[in-house]
Amino acid sequence: MTEQLKIDFDKIVKTSDFSDSQVKLKKEYLNKFIENGFPNRKLENWKFSDISQIIKKNIGELSYYNDYLSPNKVDTSIFVDGLEHNKIVFINGRIEKIDFAYEDKDKIEINDDFKLNEKIVNDNSLIDLNNAFTNKCYKISIKKDYSLKKPLIVYHTTNNTIVSKNINLRLEFQLEQNSSLRLIDLFNDTAEKNFINIFYNFDLKKDAILKNYKIDKIQNKNIKYSYNNIEQDINSISETFILSSGSSFFKNDINCNLKGEYSSAFINGIFSLKANQQHELKTTINHLVQNTKSYQLVKSVLGKDSKAIYQGKIFVNSKAQKTDGYQLSKAILLDETSEFNAKPELEIYADDVKCSHGSASGSLDENSIFYLMSRGLNYQQSKELLINGFLLDVIEKITDSEVKNLVKNMIGLKE
């Protein structure tokens, strides 16, 4: 692995315009990744999902994608119909299209020459890998007092020219004071058996609002890891919704720092998994000042031989009095071979707080199925109705009506 890493890294350096200091910094990240390797079960955050073994089993030997000079053709058939939206299109980790046609151009700044200039200290080797191999990082700034008129959909796509590759991509967002962004991450893969490593950083200034909806619905055999870091100032709000259903393996990792008084974070997620899929959501909400709020609700419907994991941590600093933190996870296991693991955590150093967590899992209630069948439904219809009702509770937490309807249509939910 080490030799392949170095060879592919050298190719990226030769075909990019990194400065000497940038190359030096990226080499430091590369060496740190080589030292630590892919995460495994020895690490607490990966005790349920040994990605090192998952990659070895499902992909085998990886090479590290470095062909960023050749453009890819954008397939417009992937664009969502019936929803006017702005677009960013990734193909094989390369941005092929940026279109903010519905917005005031002077209210959005796109910096395509954004570089990492300082070493970021972290204990996550996948972030080190991302920092080493990301070819170009875009920073998108929403100006003060501006709310995007239409949602922004980021299309994450791959094509069949790649196989057994690691792809790394990164986006930075800054929401200036009293600005807002509706962001939809939509995954659509043609390629198979690749490892896709995504890093997002959000900086929310005072009174800013972020609504981020991540939709992995289309079946594929790729392995994905997505890390979201969210920094929140006074009275800012972040809403994150995750539909995790399509990939062979997907881990969403969300770290949210509530650094401003009256800031709030809401995270809601759905796992809807079929045979041999494994998905995980790991959240860390850090309440760092007083009068902050967080809410998390995760629901899972798990088919034969599937596995879902939810690790949710609420951290309350000693200064964070008047914290209100809540998390709940529930799972329906449709087969005796399906598995749900929950690890809710509270770490509290303040005494005037309101925090709670809970988790429950089980099979569908046969009495409820019998009742519905007595009213004229067959067994399958009864199951679907109960599952719909179970999941709708999470869907209704989506505060944007357009996105809520889009998600309902995508997964065929009916009220």
C-alpha positions, 0 to 999 in steps of 0.5 A: 500500500505504501509504495502505491500511495507514494506513486499516486501522490507524486502524480498528483503533485506533478499535475497540480499547481501546488506551491512548495509549502503546499507540497510539504504540508500534503506530504506531512498528511500523507506520512501521517496516514501511512503511519496510522493506516485505515481505521480499524476496530482498535479505535473506539470510533470504529469499533462497529465498522472496521473499514480496513477490513471492509475495503479489503473484503469488498474492493481488495487493493486500492489505488489512489485516483490522480487523473484530474487533468482529463474532463468528464462529460456531464450527463444531464439526465441525472439532474433532479426534475421538478425542482429548480436548483443550483448545481455543483457536479462532481464526477470521479472527484473532479468538479465539472460544473458549478452553476448558481444561475438562480442567484445574485452573482455578487452575493456568492463568492466562489474561490477555486484556489482555496488552499490549506495553509495550516496543518490541522491536528486531528486523530482521523486518518481518513481526514489526513488521506483527504488532505493529502490527495484532494487536488483542488478545494473550492470555498463557497461564501454566502454573503451577509444578509443573503438567502439563496433563492433556490436549493444547491444540489451537489451531485456526487457521481462516478462513471465506469472508467474507474474501479478499485480507486480511492477518490477524495473530495472537499468543499468549504462553505462560509455562511456570513451573518444572517445568510442561509443555504439549502444544500442537497448532497445527491449520490449517483454512482455508475462505477463499482467497488471504489472508496469515496472519501468526502470532507465538508467544512461549514462555518456559520456566522451569527444568525446564519442558517444551514439546511443540509440534506444527504441522499444516498438512495441508488443501489451501488457497490461503493464504500463511502465515508463523509465527514462534516465539520460544522462551526456555529456562532451566535443564534445560528441553526444547522439542520442535517437530514440523512437518507442512507440506503444505496451504497454497500457501506456508508459512514456519515460522521458529523462533528458540530461545535456550538460556539455561540450562545443560542445556536442550535443543531438538528440531526435526523436520519433514516437507514433503509437497508437491504441484504449485506449493506452496512451503514453508520451515523456517528455524531458529536455535538459539542455544547461549548457555551450556555443556552445551546440546543441540539436534537437528534432522531435516527430511525432504521429499517433493516432487511436480511443480513444488513447492519446499521450503527448509530453512535451519538455523543452529546458533550456539554462544557462546564461553561455550557449551562442551560444546554438542551440536548436530546437524542433518540434512535429506533430500529425495526429489524425485518429479519433475524439476521439483521443487526442494529448497534447503538452507542448513545453517550452523554458527557456533561460537565455543567449542572444546569442542563436538560439532556436525554438519550434513548434507543430501542429496536425490535421487529414489526408488531404482529398485532398491528399487522393482524389489525390492518389485515382485518381491515382489508389489507394483505400482509405485505401492504400492512407491513409497508403501512407500518414502516411508512408510519415509522419513517414519516416521523423523521421525514416530517422533521425536514423543515423545507417543504420542497425538499420534504416532498422530494424525499417522500417521492424518492422513497415512495412514502405516502401519508 
